Amino acid sequence: MTILNTRRKLAVFAAAAIAALGLALAGCGSQGSGSASNGAAGSNGSSATGKPLDTKAYDKLIAAGSVADSATVDASTWASAVKKAGVLKVGGTKTSALFSLESTDDNKLRGFDAGLSQLLARYITGEAKTDVSVVDSSTREAVLQNGTVNAVFATYSITDQRKQKIDFAGPYYVSRQGILVKSTNNSIKSVKDLDGKKVGVQAGSTGPQIVKKAAPKATVQEFQDDSQLVQAIKQGRIDAYVVDQSLVLGDVAKEPKALKVVGDGFGSEDPYGIGLPKGSDATKFVNDWLKKIEADGTWAKLWKLTIGDRTGVTEVPTPPTIAE
């Protein structure tokens, strides 16, 4: 299967997930956000169908992750340094419902990105121990360049501009752009309705260029992170928020009464990579590990637990082809 076909397939699954979420929200009707909101706060979030993340199954999957032999780790200067430290220092988030959310029950991070970072930590050190520094779109390169973190797992789009500053492993996931609006907003139904509207994007992301191309008459406003943008929508300070579909799904899953997604995914496929220090030997090591967890089914199991089960998508997508 070509990279393009694989990415198209993943984009279809992302769109299907949004459609499934929208149908589930319609079914919720006047039930409100009580159970879903409580699930997000207390059990690492829930989908619009009311199914929370199965934390026991998640923890079991991470604990069963493979561990590299000494020769494999010793062959990589980057991995050897991580093993010596006994912890993988990660740039990530703690507020992304599907990808990396901190539970108020036990303060643990769980999600697709969080799980990948924990599996990598276990593979290198023998324990799924990570030290997470919170990053946003404007700080991800800096923490890699100054050595604050060993890797960044944060729905991190691979771009040529970023590759001038850092290296990437992957891609490990592909998304497109989605549109998030207030649940009472009926004036925006698709990307063509963004012209003339106030559209929020994340600072330092590819959002400004995407909106400019898709809706040149829109007024673009930049915010530091996802939570600020969601608040701006709820308060009416912006009309819409354009971001990766994966984040759209997570935001609506957390607040199905306040927010909704409109239209289909748009724009080119957006490959996510694992950010790594420029010029290190980390990329080959991490890519080899990614291929391993894709081949042994761990990637699929993690995707199903953190995304598929919580958004109503039952068929696991084929992982994107990893760049060499």
N, C-alpha and C positions, 0 to 999 in steps of 0.2 A: 504494500500500500504506500502511495507517495505521501510526502509530508503534507501537501496541499489537501489531498483527500482526507487524511487523518484529521487535519484541522477543521475541515468542513464538517466532518462527522461529529467532532466535539462541539462545534458551534451549534449544530442541530440539537444535540443533547442539552446544551445550555438553554436554548430557546424552549425546548420541551419542558425543562424544569420550571422556567418562568410561566409557561402556559399552565402547567399543573398547579403551580402555586396560586395563579390567578383564579383557577376554577375552585380550588379549595377555599380561597378567601370568599368567593361568592357564596359558597355553601355555609360559611361561618355566619353570615348574615348579621343579626343583632346580638350575637353571643358576646361581642366585645373582645377586648384583648386580655382579659383576665388570665385565662389558662396559658395562653401563648406568652404573655409578658412574664408571668411567674416562671414559666419554663426557661425563658431566656435568662432570667436573673439567677434562678436557683439551680438549674440543671444544664447549664451550658447551652441554653437555647432550645427552641422547638420549631418544627416546621408548621406551616399553616394548617396541616392536617392534625396537629396536636401531638405529633410524635416527637418526643425529645431525643436527644442524643443518648444512646445506650452507653453510659459511662463505664459500666462493668465490662462490656464487650470491647470498648475502646482501650481501656487500661490493659486488658488481657492481650489484645493484639500488639500493643507497644511492648509489653513485657516479653512477648514471644519473638521479638525481632531478632534477626540474625546478628552474630558477632564476628567480625573479621579476625582472621588469624594474625599472629604477630608479624609474619613476613609481609602481608598485605599492607598493614599499617606502617611498618618500618620503611617500606618503599616510597612513602610519601612524606616529605618534610612537613607539609601542612598538617596531615593527619597525625603525625608523630607528636607535633606540638600540642594538638588538642588532647591526645591521649595522656601526655605528660601532665597537662593541667588538670585532667580528670573531669572536665566539663566542656561542653560545646557552647561558646558564647554566640548568641543569636540576636540579630536585629529582627524584631517582629512586632506584632500588635497584640492587644489584649481585649479588643472590642469587636472583632469580626465574628459574627455569630456562627458562620459555617467554617471559617478558616482558622481562627485563633481567638478563642474567647476564654477569659478567666472566670471560673466558677466561683460564686459567692459561698458555695457549700464547703469547698476544700481548697480554694485558691489555686487550683491547678488549671493550666492552659490545655484546652482540647480543641481539635479542629483539624482540617486537612493539612494546612501548613504546619501547625503545631505538631501534629503527628509525624509528619515527615522529618522535622527537625529532631524530634525525640528518637525516632528510629535511626537517624544518622548518628546521633550521639551514642546510642547503644551499640551500633555497629563498630564505632571507633573505640569507645572506652569500656564497653561491657555493661554500662548503665545508661538509662535514658535520662541523663541529667543535662539540662540546659540552663543557662543563665541568660535571661531575655532582657534586652534593652529595647524599650519602646521607640520605634521609628515612625516617620511619616514620609510622604513622597519627596520632601525636600531634604531629608537627612540620611537617606539610605546609602548613598555613595560615600558620604563623609565618614560614617562609622566604620566602613570597610577600609577606607584610605588611612584613617588614623589608628587602626588596629583595635578599636573598641570591641569589635565583634569578629568572629571567624567566618560567619556566613549570615546572609539575610534571607529570611523566608517571610515574604509579605506581599503576596499576589503581585510580584515584581515583574513588570513587562520588560521583555528583552528588546532593546532598541540599539541601533548603531551608535547613537550619541552616548548612551550609558556605557557601551562596550569600550569607549575610549578611556573611561575612568576605572572600570572594574571588569572582572570576568564573570561569566555566567555558566552554570551547569544547567542541563535541560535542553529544551523545555520539558516540564512535567505536567502541564495543564494548558489548555487553550480556551480563551473566552472571547466575547465581543463586547460592544458597548450597550448598556441598557439605560433606560430613562426612569427615574424615580420622581414621583410627585406626591403632593398631599392627597389623601383619599377623597377629598371633596372637590378636587380640581378636575373639571370636565372640559377645559379648554385645550388641553394637550392630549392628543390621542396617538401621535406618532412623531417621528423626528422632524417632519416637515412643519409641525406646529410650533417648533422652538424659535423660529424667526420672530423677532420682536419681543421675545420673552427674556427674563432674567434667569440665566442658567449658571448654576454653581458647578465648579470642578475643584479637584484637589490641586493645591499648589505643588509645582514640581512634577506633575504627572503629564501624560500625553493628552489630557482632557482639553486644554485650550485649543490645540491644533485640530483635534477631532471635531469640536463644536464649530470652530471657524469654517471648516470645510463643509460640514453637514448643514449648518444654519448660519450663514454669514451675517445675517441681520440680528442675531441674538446678542444680548449684552452678557459678557462672560465675567463672573466674579469668582475669585480664587479663595479657598479656605484651606486651613492647615490639615484637617483630617476629616474622616467620615462622620464622626459624631457632630462636629460643628456644622457640616452640611445638612445633616438630618434635622438639626435644630432650626437651621435657617429655613428649611422647607416648612416645618411645622409652624413656625412663627410668621410665615408669609413674606419673608425678606427676599426669597428667590422663588421662582416659579417651578423650577425643575433642577434635578441633579443628574448629571451625566457621568457614569462611571462603569467599570467592568460589570458585566451581568452577575458575576459571582458575588460582588458586594451588594448589588441590588437585591438578589435573593436573600442574602443575610439580613439586610435592613428591614425588608418586608416581613421576614420570618419573625423578627423581634417585635415589630409593631404593626401587625396586620390591620388594626383599626385606624391608625393614623396615616399610613402610607400605602401606596400602590405603585405597581409598575405598569407602564403603558407602551404600546407598540411592540414591534419585534426587535430583536437585536440588530444593530447596524454597525457599519464600519468594517474594516478588515479584521481578520482573526488576530487575537492578541495573545501571543505565547508568554506564559509565565516561566521565569527561570529562578534559580537559586543564586543570589549574588555572592561573589567570592572575591578575595583580594586579587588585584591586578598583578599578573606575572608570576603568581604562585603555581605550585603543581596540584592545586586543589581540584581544578576542573575535571581532569581525567579520573581522579579518585572518586569524586562525587558522581560523575556520569556512570562509572562502572557500578557503583552502588545502586543508582537509579535503575539501571538495566536489570540488576539482580532482583530488586523488589518488584519490578514489573513482571519478570519471568516467573517468580515464585508465587505470584498472586497477592502479595502484601499490598501493593498499590491499589488493586481493585477492591480489596477488603476495606481499606481505609477510606477510599472514595465512597463506597456504599454506606458505611457507618456515618460518615460526617456530612455527606452531601446527598447521595441518592435516597437513602431512607427518609431524610428530613425534607425533601422537596418532591417526593412522589415519583421520581424517575427510577424505574426498576431495572433497566438494562444498563450495565456498566459500559462506559465508552472505552474505546481503544486508546491507550496513552499515545501522546504525540511522539514522533520519531525524535530521538535525542541527537542533537547536533554533535558532530565529530570534530 
